[in-house]
Amino acid sequence: MYTSDKKIKISLQHILNGLIATAACAVFGGIYENFSHGVYSNYMVYAFLIPLMLSAFPSLLLLLNAKIDIPEAVQALWNLAVATLTVGCIFKGVLEIYGTTNRLMIVYPAVVAGLMTAAVTLWILEITGNKSSAS
């Protein structure tokens, strides 16, 4: 029973962290847009959806399905990918509002793809490792 209570507490913490990140992105985007003299960027406006859809919502689904267990390393890699994507999106929005570009913006999607691939691969390896050791 202790492990189940601990898992629920961790899941609720992940949901809360995702919702806090969502609110912070929405507030930041709103304030930045307010001071941008009518110029806005869709990257900035919709940046709040990234932590909502890739962090808070999946954590809620995992909480509702108690059979799925995500290892901490996988969760850490996924959270890092979500944070990188969110920061990249906000940075792209800032650049668009400012009216410039940066050739280094290609780095964000590449890093996010690598982190998400690593997280999914690690999760699959963890699942297949547990299945073979249980047999």
C-alpha positions as CSV (number, residue, x, y, z in Angstrom):
1,M,0.0,0.0,0.0
2,Y,2.9,2.3,0.7
3,T,4.3,2.0,-2.8
4,S,0.9,2.8,-4.3
5,D,0.5,5.9,-2.1
6,K,4.0,7.0,-3.0
7,K,3.3,6.5,-6.7
8,I,0.0,8.6,-6.5
9,K,1.9,11.4,-4.7
10,I,4.6,11.4,-7.3
11,S,2.0,11.4,-10.1
12,L,0.1,14.3,-8.5
13,Q,3.4,16.2,-8.2
14,H,4.1,15.7,-11.9
15,I,0.6,16.9,-12.8
16,L,1.0,19.9,-10.6
17,N,4.4,20.7,-12.1
18,G,3.0,20.5,-15.6
19,L,0.1,22.8,-14.7
20,I,2.5,25.3,-13.0
21,A,4.7,25.3,-16.2
22,T,1.5,25.7,-18.3
23,A,0.4,28.7,-16.2
24,A,3.9,30.2,-16.2
25,C,4.1,30.0,-20.0
26,A,0.6,31.5,-20.4
27,V,1.3,34.4,-18.1
28,F,4.8,35.0,-19.6
29,G,3.3,34.9,-23.1
30,G,0.5,37.3,-22.2
31,I,2.8,39.8,-20.5
32,Y,5.4,39.6,-23.3
33,E,2.6,40.1,-25.9
34,N,1.2,43.0,-23.9
35,F,4.5,44.9,-24.2
36,S,5.3,43.9,-27.8
37,H,3.3,46.8,-29.3
38,G,0.7,44.6,-31.1
39,V,3.2,42.2,-32.5
40,Y,2.7,38.6,-31.6
41,S,4.0,35.2,-32.4
42,N,2.1,31.9,-32.5
43,Y,5.1,30.2,-30.9
44,M,4.7,32.5,-27.9
45,V,0.9,32.5,-27.8
46,Y,0.7,28.7,-27.9
47,A,3.8,27.8,-25.9
48,F,1.6,26.9,-22.9
49,L,0.2,23.9,-24.8
50,I,3.5,22.1,-24.7
51,P,3.7,21.5,-20.9
52,L,0.0,21.0,-20.8
53,M,-0.2,18.3,-23.6
54,L,3.2,16.7,-23.0
55,S,3.5,16.8,-19.2
56,A,0.3,17.4,-17.3
57,F,-2.1,15.5,-19.5
58,P,0.0,12.3,-19.8
59,S,0.7,12.4,-16.1
60,L,-3.0,12.5,-15.5
61,L,-3.6,9.5,-17.8
62,L,-0.8,7.6,-16.1
63,L,-2.4,8.4,-12.7
64,L,-5.7,7.0,-13.9
65,N,-4.1,3.9,-15.3
66,A,-2.3,2.5,-12.2
67,K,-0.9,-0.5,-14.2
68,I,1.6,1.6,-16.1
69,D,4.9,2.4,-14.2
70,I,7.3,4.9,-15.7
71,P,10.9,4.6,-14.4
72,E,12.4,7.8,-12.9
73,A,15.1,8.0,-15.6
74,V,12.5,7.9,-18.4
75,Q,10.4,10.5,-16.6
76,A,13.5,12.8,-16.2
77,L,14.4,12.5,-19.9
78,W,10.9,13.2,-21.0
79,N,10.6,16.2,-18.7
80,L,13.9,17.5,-20.0
81,A,12.6,17.1,-23.6
82,V,9.4,19.0,-22.7
83,A,11.4,21.8,-21.0
84,T,13.7,22.1,-24.0
85,L,10.8,22.2,-26.4
86,T,9.0,24.8,-24.3
87,V,12.1,27.1,-24.0
88,G,12.8,26.7,-27.7
89,C,9.3,27.6,-28.6
90,I,9.4,30.7,-26.4
91,F,12.8,31.7,-27.7
92,K,11.5,31.3,-31.3
93,G,8.5,33.5,-30.3
94,V,10.8,36.2,-28.9
95,L,12.9,36.2,-32.1
96,E,9.8,36.5,-34.3
97,I,8.4,39.3,-32.2
98,Y,11.8,41.1,-32.4
99,G,11.8,40.5,-36.2
100,T,14.9,38.4,-36.5
101,T,16.0,34.8,-37.0
102,N,18.7,32.7,-35.6
103,R,20.3,29.8,-37.4
104,L,20.8,27.9,-34.1
105,M,17.0,27.4,-33.8
106,I,17.4,24.1,-35.6
107,V,19.2,22.8,-32.5
108,Y,16.0,22.8,-30.3
109,P,13.9,20.3,-32.4
110,A,17.0,18.1,-32.9
111,V,17.7,17.9,-29.1
112,V,14.0,17.4,-28.3
113,A,13.8,14.5,-30.8
114,G,16.9,13.0,-29.4
115,L,15.7,13.3,-25.8
116,M,12.2,11.9,-26.6
117,T,13.7,9.0,-28.6
118,A,16.1,8.2,-25.7
119,A,13.2,8.3,-23.2
120,V,11.0,6.0,-25.3
121,T,13.9,3.7,-26.0
122,L,14.8,3.5,-22.4
123,W,11.2,2.8,-21.5
124,I,11.0,0.0,-24.0
125,L,14.2,-1.5,-22.8
126,E,13.0,-1.3,-19.3
127,I,9.7,-3.0,-20.2
128,T,11.3,-5.8,-22.2
129,G,14.0,-6.2,-19.5
130,N,11.3,-6.7,-16.9
131,K,9.3,-9.1,-19.0
132,S,12.4,-11.3,-19.7
133,S,13.5,-11.3,-16.1
134,A,10.0,-12.2,-14.9
135,S,9.9,-15.3,-17.1
